[in-house]
């Protein structure tokens, strides 16, 4: 059953970025550790593979966190320039055209000329100063969360490789855990967009199974 529009989480509760980070971490771990299938149970290289996956996800988590901060800064600067162009428009037609660059068309079409002019007036005071363009501690916390999640995402698919003696069985357990995590991620995204969590989880799990199948066909 779909979630009523009023019950949808606010925009700051968006989980798609973090879900993608976890997905990338899981797939990176699986790709690195796929070599365990041809190793003997006592091979010291099993631990080396897990360590390599951990190091790779740690590095990429840091890179993604920094890129998140960069993207936030670019997006805010661009939005400020668009708002300044909108406020500077002398005619309603120009203002409506400028507004179309950063406001959904479905919303723009519902605004009257008087409302657009009023919005220009109300927006003008907020465009003084540069404080709104600066990154905040919340942005830094989000970047850190991306880094930590990328690191933590290594552990669930890696643990069977360390705990199960038979390498092939361990790798299959790792793949199964990864698909289960995909189901969980799907339920989170489904709740955010207001559709059935079970359907969203099933679709994500199907995606995970499809990716795993493709990896198997390619020798992974």
Backbone as a ProteinNet text record, in pm:
[ID]
protein_1_A
[PRIMARY]
XXXXXXXXXXXXXXXXXXXXXXXXXXXXXXXXXXXXXXXXXXXXXXXXXXXXXXXXXXXXXXXXXXXXXXXXXXXXXXXXXXXXXXXXXXXXXXXXXXXXXXXXXXXXXXXXXXXXXXXXXXXXXXXXXXXXXXXXXXXXXXXXXXXXXXXXXXXXXXXXXXXXXXXXXXXXXXXXXXXXXXXXXXXXXXXXXXXXXXXXXXXXXXXXXXXXXXXXXXXX
[TERTIARY]
84.6	0	87.5	54.6	133.1	115.2	218.6	214.4	148.5	55.6	-4.4	102.7	77.1	177.7	219.6	125.5	158.4	244.4	250.5	327.9	468.2	503.1	636	740.7	859.3	966	1009.6	1068.3	1117.7	1236.9	1272.3	1378.7	1510.8	1538.9	1668.2	1681.2	1569.9	1575.8	1611.1	1648	1677	1787.7	1765.9	1861.4	1928.2	1895.2	1946.9	2098.2	2158	2302.9	2372.5	2325.7	2388	2365.5	2248.5	2222.1	2317.2	2342.4	2434.4	2575.1	2613.8	2747.7	2762.1	2658.9	2663.8	2668.7	2589	2587.7	2725.8	2788.3	2921.6	3021.3	3011	3101.8	3087.5	2963.4	2938.5	2992.3	2963.1	3007.1	3159.3	3221.1	3367.5	3426.7	3366.7	3414.6	3400.8	3285.7	3264.4	3362.2	3387.8	3477.9	3620.6	3662.2	3798.7	3815.2	3712.7	3724.7	3682.6	3644.3	3599.6	3711.4	3836.2	3947.6	3955.8	3876.5	3880.2	3831.4	3756.5	3698.8	3805.5	3923.4	4027.6	4137.8	4113.4	4214.5	4185.4	4287.6	4270.1	4222.5	4154	4098.2	4201.4	4324.9	4426.8	4515.1	4480.7	4564.9	4568.4	4689.9	4698.3	4648.6	4633.8	4589.1	4442.3	4366.1	4226.2	4219	4301	4306.4	4355.4	4446.3	4497.3	4386.9	4300.4	4189.7	4093.4	4061.8	3970.8	4033.5	4163	4232.7	4234.3	4251.3	4250.9	4114.4	4008	3872.6	3848.8	3894.7	3878.1	3954.4	4075.9	4156.7	4096.8	4048	3989	3865.3	3777	3654.4	3683.6	3788.1	3826.9	3871.3	3953	4002	3888.1	3802.5	3694.3	3589.5	3570.5	3478.6	3526.1	3657.1	3714.6	3695.7	3723.5	3707.7	3562.4	3468.4	3326.7	3282.2	3335.8	3301.4	3348	3470.5	3523.1	3443.3	3410	3331.1	3191.6	3136.6	3006.3	3014.8	3120.3	3137.3	3154.5	3231.6	3252.2	3120.7	3041.8	2914.5	2817.2	2816.2	2729.6	2766.6	2896.7	2940.1	2902.8	2924.4	2890.2	2740	2659.8	2514.1	2462.8	2518	2472.2	2511.9	2633.3	2677.4	2592.1	2562.9	2480.6	2339.7	2282.1	2147.5	2144.3	2249.9	2255.2	2257.7	2337.2	2344.4	2209.5	2139.8	2008	1907.5	1913.6	1824	1852.1	1980.8	2016.2	1966.1	1977.5	1927.1	1776.2	1707.4	1561.5	1518.9	1584.5	1548.9	1578.4	1681.1	1720.5	1632.2	1542.5	1457.4	1362.6	1352.3	1267.7	1123.8	1100.3	964.2	921.7	790.4	738	776.3	778.1	814.6	957.9	1048.3	1186.9	1200.3	1125.2	1130.8	1079.5	973	917.9	1017.8	1086.8	1186.7	1305.1	1347.4	1458.3	1419.5	1294.2	1246.2	1244.5	1224.5	1216.8	1348.3	1458.8	1589.8	1609.5	1533.3	1557.3	1429.8	1314	1187.5	1115.9	1059	987.1	880.2	867.5	772.7	629.3	599.1	463.5	427.9	527.6	502.6	500.7	591.1	600.2	470.5	407.3	284.5	168.2	176	66.6	80.5	195.2	219.7	166.6	94.6	46	158.4	138.4	238.1	258.7	150.5	160.7	240.9	220.3	294.3	443.1	476.5	616.9	682.1	612.6	665.8	683.8	588.2	598.1	716.3	736.5	848.4	982	989.7	1110.7	1141.3	1039	1057.8	1098.7	1036.1	1066.4	1203	1249.2	1377.2	1495.7	1475.1	1585.3	1665.6	1605	1685.3	1776	1737.3	1816	1940.8	1953.7	2066.9	2182.8	2171.5	2280.7	2374.7	2504.2	2602.4	2630.1	2733.9	2777.5	2766.7	2703.3	2696.7	2623.5	2520.3	2441.3	2520	2630.5	2709.7	2812.8	2839.6	2944.4	2898.7	2993	2965.5	2949.1	2865.6	2834.5	2884.2	2871.7	2908.2	2818.9	2694.8	2604.5	2657.7	2714.1	2773.7	2893.9	2976.6	3092.4	3049	2940.5	2890.2	2839.8	2775.7	2728.1	2844.8	2950.1	3068.2	3131.8	3138.3	3193.2	3105.8	2973.9	2882.6	2902.7	2923.8	2951.2	3077.8	3181.3	3308.9	3292.3	3226.1	3210	3122.9	3014.6	2926.9	2998.1	3081.3	3158.9	3252.6	3309.9	3399.9	3323.5	3212.1	3134.6	3073.1	3039.5	2977.1	3068	3196.4	3289.5	3265.2	3222.2	3220.9	3120.3	2990.9	2895.5	2934.8	2971.5	3010.5	3148.1	3230.4	3366.2	3372.3	3282.6	3288.7	3281.3	3190.7	3189.1	3322.4	3397.1	3525.2	3625.8	3606.3	3696.2	3646.1	3513.9	3455	3422.3	3402.5	3365.8	3490.6	3514.6	3638.2	3642.5	3532.7	3531.3	3523.1	3623.9	3625.1	3504.2	3464.2	3351.5	3222.7	3202	3083.9	3084.1	3202	3213.2	3174.3	3218.1	3187.1	3038.8	2977.2	2833	2754.8	2799.9	2735.7	2749.5	2866.3	2889.8	2794.2	2773.1	2680	2536.6	2498.7	2363.2	2340.5	2439.7	2428.6	2414.4	2487.4	2481.9	2342	2279.1	2142.9	2045.7	2066.4	1981.9	1993.8	2115.7	2135.9	2067.7	2072.3	2003.5	1854.1	1794.6	1652.2	1627	1712.8	1697.5	1709.3	1807.5	1823.5	1700	1643.9	1524.8	1406.7	1389.9	1279.4	1295.8	1418.9	1444.3	1411	1457.5	1429.4	1279.6	1214.2	1070.7	990.4	1029.1	959.2	975.7	1093.7	1118.6	1033.6	1018.3	940.7	792.6	753.8	612.3	548.2	625.9	569.2	589.4	536.7	543.6	687.5	727	862.7	895.6	796.7	821.8	854	780.5	807	945.1	975.2	1105.2	1218.4	1199.7	1301.7	1319.8	1207.3	1214.9	1286.2	1258.5	1323	1473.8	1512.2	1655	1722.5	1654.6	1711.3	1725.7	1627.3	1635.5	1753.6	1773.4	1888.9	2018.9	2024.7	2144.4	2169.4	2061.5	2075.5	2119.5	2066.3	2103.5	2251.3	2295.7	2436.6	2524.9	2484.3	2560.6	2565.2	2451.2	2447.2	2540.8	2540.7	2628.6	2775.8	2804.9	2941.5	2980.2	2885.6	2914.2	2939.8	2857.2	2873.7	3006.4	3054.3	3180.1	3300.3	3271	3379.1	3399.6	3313.7	3330.4	3265.9
-120.4	0	124.5	223	344.8	427.6	503.7	590.8	721.9	775.1	904.6	1011.7	1111.1	1214	1285.8	1311.5	1382.8	1303.2	1170.2	1086.5	1058.9	1114.5	1091.5	1159	1098.7	1161.9	1290.3	1382.9	1507.4	1481.9	1583	1565.3	1528.8	1581.7	1554.3	1409.8	1331.3	1190.9	1101	1160.5	1082.4	981.3	859.8	752.6	699	753	690.6	699.7	813.5	827.6	725.9	711.9	617.6	474.5	447.3	312.5	277.1	372.8	348.4	324.9	399.3	379.4	238.3	191.3	56	-46.4	-23.1	-114.8	-122.3	-6.4	-4.3	-77.6	-56	-124.4	-275.2	-321.7	-465.4	-524.5	-459.4	-511.6	-507.4	-404.7	-398.7	-514.6	-541.9	-652.9	-785.2	-806.3	-932.3	-947.5	-836.5	-846.5	-877.3	-819.6	-842.7	-982.3	-1027	-1155.5	-1274.8	-1252.9	-1365.6	-1466.6	-1425.3	-1517.8	-1626.1	-1614.4	-1714.4	-1850.8	-1850.6	-1976.1	-2077.6	-2030.5	-2121.9	-2140.2	-2096	-2108.8	-2227.3	-2275.3	-2381.5	-2319.7	-2398.3	-2343.4	-2277.1	-2325.7	-2272.9	-2166.6	-2123.7	-2027.5	-1893.7	-1841	-1710.9	-1596.6	-1623.4	-1517.7	-1481.5	-1566.4	-1533.3	-1406.7	-1401.6	-1281.1	-1160.5	-1182.5	-1073.1	-1015.2	-1103.1	-1055.4	-969	-1014.9	-938	-803.5	-804.2	-679.1	-585.4	-641.6	-559.9	-496.1	-573.7	-518.4	-407.1	-426.4	-325.4	-197.8	-214	-96.9	-22.3	-97.9	-35	45.4	-13.2	57.6	176.3	165.2	278.7	395.7	365.8	471.7	533.1	447.1	499.3	571.4	529.2	600.4	741.7	756.5	889.5	975.9	918.5	992	1035	944	977	1084.1	1080.6	1182.4	1320.8	1329.2	1457.5	1506	1414.3	1452.1	1500	1441.8	1488.3	1634.2	1671.3	1810.3	1902.6	1858	1937.7	1958.7	1850.8	1861.7	1953.7	1947	2034.7	2181	2210.7	2348.2	2398.5	2315	2353.1	2375.4	2286.2	2297.7	2424.6	2459.3	2579.9	2706.6	2706.5	2822.9	2841.6	2732.9	2741	2788.2	2733.9	2775.7	2923.2	2971.8	3113.7	3201.1	3162.7	3241.1	3240.7	3128.2	3121.3	3209.8	3210.8	3294.3	3442.6	3477.2	3616.5	3661.3	3573.4	3606.4	3622.8	3541.7	3549.8	3681	3717.8	3840.4	3964.8	3957.6	4073.6	4096.6	4004.8	4018.2	4137.2	4214.9	4335.1	4307.5	4202.3	4172.7	4034.6	4013.8	3886.1	3773.7	3803.2	3699.6	3654	3748.6	3713.6	3635.6	3678.4	3611.1	3467.6	3449.4	3314.9	3224.9	3280.3	3202.5	3168	3263.1	3237.7	3134.9	3142.6	3049.3	2906.4	2891.6	2757.7	2681.4	2752.6	2688	2609.5	2640.6	2571	2535.2	2555.1	2516.8	2419.7	2310.8	2215.8	2285.5	2243.7	2306.6	2294.6	2181.5	2161.3	2265.3	2310	2413.7	2551.5	2575.1	2705.1	2740.9	2643.8	2669.8	2710.5	2676.6	2709.8	2849.9	2915.6	3046.8	3157.9	3250.4	3366.7	3470.4	3570.8	3677.2	3748.6	3768.6	3836.6	3752.3	3623.1	3536	3534.3	3536.2	3539	3669.6	3780.3	3908.1	3910.5	3852.4	3846.3	3758.7	3651.3	3562.2	3633.3	3714.4	3792.9	3883.1	3948.3	4039.2	3964.3	3850.6	3775.8	3707.9	3677.7	3608.3	3703.6	3829.6	3925.2	3939.7	3952.2	3969.2	3849.7	3730	3611.4	3597.5	3682.5	3671.6	3763.7	3828.5	3913.5	3830	3845.1	3769.2	3635	3570.3	3442.4	3325.6	3347.6	3241.8	3118.2	3141.2	3028.7	2941.2	2994.1	2917.3	2828.3	2855.4	2783.3	2643.4	2550.6	2415.7	2418.4	2329.2	2326.3	2196.9	2191.5	2068.5	1952.8	1984.1	1878.2	1818.3	1901.7	1851.3	1762.5	1806.3	1726.5	1593.8	1598.3	1475.2	1378.4	1432.8	1348.1	1284.6	1362.4	1308.7	1198.2	1219.7	1117.8	992.5	1013.8	899.8	815.7	884.8	813.4	730.2	789.7	720.5	597.2	616.8	507.7	395.9	433.1	331.2	249.5	316.3	245.3	145.1	184	95.5	-20.4	11	-92	-191.1	-143.1	-231.9	-347.3	-337.8	-446.9	-567.3	-542	-647.3	-759.6	-730.8	-842.9	-944.2	-900.2	-1000.8	-1061.1	-996.2	-1047.3	-1147.5	-1135.5	-1223.3	-1372.7	-1417.3	-1561.6	-1611.7	-1526.4	-1568.2	-1600	-1539.8	-1562.9	-1672	-1695.7	-1787.8	-1925.4	-1934.7	-2062.7	-2123.9	-2251.7	-2316.9	-2337.6	-2386.8	-2416	-2284.5	-2251.5	-2121.8	-2098.3	-2198.6	-2178.7	-2156.6	-2236.4	-2218.3	-2080.4	-2035.3	-1903.9	-1793.9	-1808.4	-1705.7	-1704.5	-1822	-1826.9	-1765.4	-1790.3	-1727.6	-1575.2	-1529.9	-1386.6	-1326.2	-1396.6	-1347.8	-1344.2	-1446.9	-1451.3	-1336.4	-1307.8	-1196.7	-1064.5	-1052	-929.3	-906.9	-1012.5	-1001	-962.9	-1018.9	-983	-836.2	-785.4	-643.6	-558.8	-606.2	-535	-523.9	-629.8	-625.7	-516.9	-509.6	-408.7	-268.2	-247.4	-115.6	-78.9	-177.3	-152.4	-108.3	-165.6	-124.4	18.9	61.1	199.3	299.8	272.3	362.7	364.6	247.4	239.9	323.5	320.6	402	550.1	589	730.3	781.4	699.8	745	713.4	640.6	619.7	502.5	396.8	274.8	160.5	44.3	-70.8	-110.3	-118	-160.5	-299.8	-389.9	-525.9	-527	-447.5	-441.1	-380.7	-273.3	-210	-304	-375.9	-471	-583.6	-633	-741.7	-697.1	-573.4	-522.6	-506.9	-454.4	-438.5	-574.5	-669.3	-803	-869.7	-848.4	-901.9	-840.6	-711	-644.6	-704.5	-728.1	-788.6	-927.9	-1007.4	-1142.7	-1138.2	-1040.6	-1027.7	-990.2	-896.3	-858	-976.2	-1052.9	-1171.6	-1273.1	-1293	-1389	-1346.1	-1215.8	-1166.2	-1187.1	-1164.7	-1187.8	-1334.2	-1425.1	-1569.2	-1605.1	-1549.1	-1578.7	-1524.9	-1417.5	-1358.9	-1419.5	-1521.8	-1589.1	-1543.7	-1452.5	-1401.4	-1489.3
0	0	0	-81.2	-89.1	37	71.5	186.8	149.7	235	205.8	192.6	106.3	79.9	207.2	296.8	418.7	514	494.4	584.2	533.2	416.7	361.8	448.9	464.1	540.9	474.4	551.9	492.8	403.1	323.5	224.9	289.7	412.2	473.3	518.4	511.9	550.1	432.6	319.6	199.9	226.4	180.2	208.5	83.6	-33.6	-154.5	-165.4	-123.7	-131.5	-42.8	80.3	172.4	125.9	69.8	19.5	-93.9	-181.1	-291.7	-239.6	-135.8	-78.2	-22.6	48.2	103	-9.7	-114.2	-228.3	-293.5	-314	-375.1	-286.9	-155.1	-63.6	-69.1	-77.4	-83.2	-212.6	-324.7	-452.9	-466.6	-409.7	-411.4	-332.1	-217	-134.5	-207.9	-272	-344.6	-460.8	-530.6	-645.8	-602.9	-489.7	-442.9	-384.9	-312.7	-243	-328.1	-453.6	-536.1	-559.7	-543.3	-561.2	-456.2	-349.4	-243.2	-292.4	-402	-450.4	-491.4	-528.8	-576	-472.6	-349.1	-244.4	-155.2	-89.1	10.1	140.4	225.7	349.4	439.1	440.6	531.6	466.4	349.6	278.4	352.2	377.8	444.5	357.6	226.9	135.9	155.5	224.2	253	337.4	440.5	523.9	446.2	352.2	270.1	181.7	129.9	46.4	126.4	247.2	332.8	367.8	397.8	430.4	309.9	190.6	69.2	46.5	70.1	55.6	156.3	279.7	384.2	349	300.4	265.2	145.7	47.4	-71.1	-35.3	44.7	82.3	173.4	256.1	339.9	253.1	152.5	63.5	-17.9	-75.9	-158	-74.5	50.8	137.9	165.8	184.7	204.4	79.3	-37	-163.5	-182.2	-157.6	-175.6	-76.9	45.6	143.8	100.6	49.1	0.5	-120.4	-211.1	-328.3	-288.6	-181.8	-132	-90	-16.5	25.3	-95.4	-193.3	-314.4	-388	-403.1	-473.4	-400.8	-267.5	-189.4	-212.2	-212.5	-232.5	-371.3	-472.3	-609.2	-623.4	-564.8	-576.2	-509.7	-392.6	-323.4	-398.3	-451.7	-527.9	-652.5	-721.2	-842.1	-809.2	-699.6	-661.1	-624	-555.3	-520.6	-646.6	-745.2	-869	-941.1	-938.7	-1002	-928.7	-796.1	-718	-740.7	-749.1	-775.6	-912.4	-1011.1	-1144.3	-1142.7	-1065.3	-1053.9	-989.5	-881.1	-809.3	-893.6	-978.4	-1058.2	-1180.1	-1209.7	-1328.4	-1313.6	-1420.8	-1417.1	-1455.6	-1532.6	-1576.2	-1526.4	-1521.9	-1475.9	-1570.1	-1700.3	-1797.5	-1776.9	-1753.7	-1727.8	-1597.1	-1496.5	-1366.9	-1376.7	-1453.6	-1470.3	-1543.5	-1643.2	-1715.9	-1626.3	-1542.3	-1450.4	-1344.3	-1300.9	-1199	-1251.2	-1380	-1439.2	-1428.8	-1404.8	-1398.1	-1270.4	-1164.6	-1037.7	-960.4	-1022.4	-960.6	-1054.3	-1001.7	-1087.9	-1171.8	-1296	-1387.6	-1336.5	-1271.9	-1220.3	-1114.6	-1037	-936.3	-1000	-1092.4	-1157.5	-1228.5	-1291.6	-1367.3	-1278.3	-1149.2	-1058.2	-998.9	-1020	-960.3	-1050.8	-991.5	-1065.2	-1073.7	-1158.8	-1171	-1038.1	-964.7	-834.5	-734.8	-736	-645	-677.8	-806.8	-847.1	-801.2	-818	-773.4	-622	-551.1	-405.7	-362.7	-436	-404.4	-427.4	-532.7	-556.5	-436.9	-386	-273.7	-146.9	-121.6	1.7	-4.5	-126.2	-140.9	-133.8	-169.3	-179.9	-49.8	68.3	190.6	222.2	180.1	212.8	127.1	24.9	-66.9	-29.2	86.7	133.4	218.8	198.9	274.7	210.2	259.9	201.5	298.8	414.7	515.3	463.4	381.4	331.6	235.4	181.1	86.8	154.9	282.2	352.2	392.2	390.6	439.5	591.2	642.2	785.1	848.2	980.3	1051.1	1009.1	971.8	923.3	793.5	707.3	583.9	614.3	709	748.3	809.3	889.1	949.4	843.7	739.1	630.4	555.7	531.5	464.8	549	679.9	768.8	769.3	763.8	761.1	634.9	522	397.1	410.4	468.2	485.6	574.4	689.7	785.3	727.6	658	600.1	493.3	414	312.4	379.5	492.7	566.5	629.5	694.5	763.7	665.6	545.1	446.9	406.6	437.8	407.7	497.6	620.8	722.4	697.9	670.2	654.6	547.6	424.8	324.9	350	433.9	457.5	571.5	668.3	785.6	751.3	660.4	628	574	508.9	454.1	563.6	678.6	790.7	884.3	883.1	980.4	923.2	790.5	727.9	665	693.1	648.2	496.4	438.5	295	216.4	136.8	67	-22	-102.7	-192.3	-114.5	-8.1	76.6	141	184.1	246.5	149	24.3	-74.7	-107.8	-115	-141.9	-23.9	98.2	214.8	207.2	163.4	148.2	46.2	-64	-165.7	-112.4	-36.1	18.9	116.5	200.3	294.6	219.3	110.2	30.7	-26.7	-75.9	-128.8	-16.7	102.8	216.9	253.4	248.4	276.1	169.1	45.5	-61.8	-34.2	19.5	53.7	158.1	259.1	363.4	306.6	219.5	157.5	75.8	8.2	-71.8	11.3	130.8	217	264.3	287.9	332.9	222.3	102.5	-8.7	-38.7	-30.8	-58.1	41.2	168.4	268.1	238.4	191.5	164.6	48.5	-56.2	-172	-158	-50.2	-22.2	-91.8	-119.4	-177.7	-80.6	-115.5	-26.9	2.2	131.4	166.4	114.8	115.9	68.1	-80.9	-157.8	-301.1	-328.5	-256.2	-273.5	-234.7	-122.6	-79.6	-179.6	-233.3	-330.7	-458.3	-502	-623.3	-602.8	-486.6	-458	-445.1	-379	-364.8	-501.3	-588.7	-724.2	-798.5	-778	-839.2	-787.8	-655.3	-598.3	-652	-664.3	-718.7	-865.1	-940.2	-1081.4	-1095.5	-1012.2	-1014.6	-978.6	-877.3	-836.7	-949.1	-1017.9	-1128.7	-1240.8	-1270.9	-1376.1	-1336.5	-1208.9	-1161	-1175.5	-1147.8	-1160.6	-1306.7	-1396.3	-1538.6	-1592.3	-1528.2	-1571	-1498.8	-1415.9	-1345.8	-1204	-1154.7	-1019.3	-914.9
[MASK]
++++++++++++++++++++++++++++++++++++++++++++++++++++++++++++++++++++++++++++++++++++++++++++++++++++++++++++++++++++++++++++++++++++++++++++++++++++++++++++++++++++++++++++++++++++++++++++++++++++++++++++++++++++++++++++

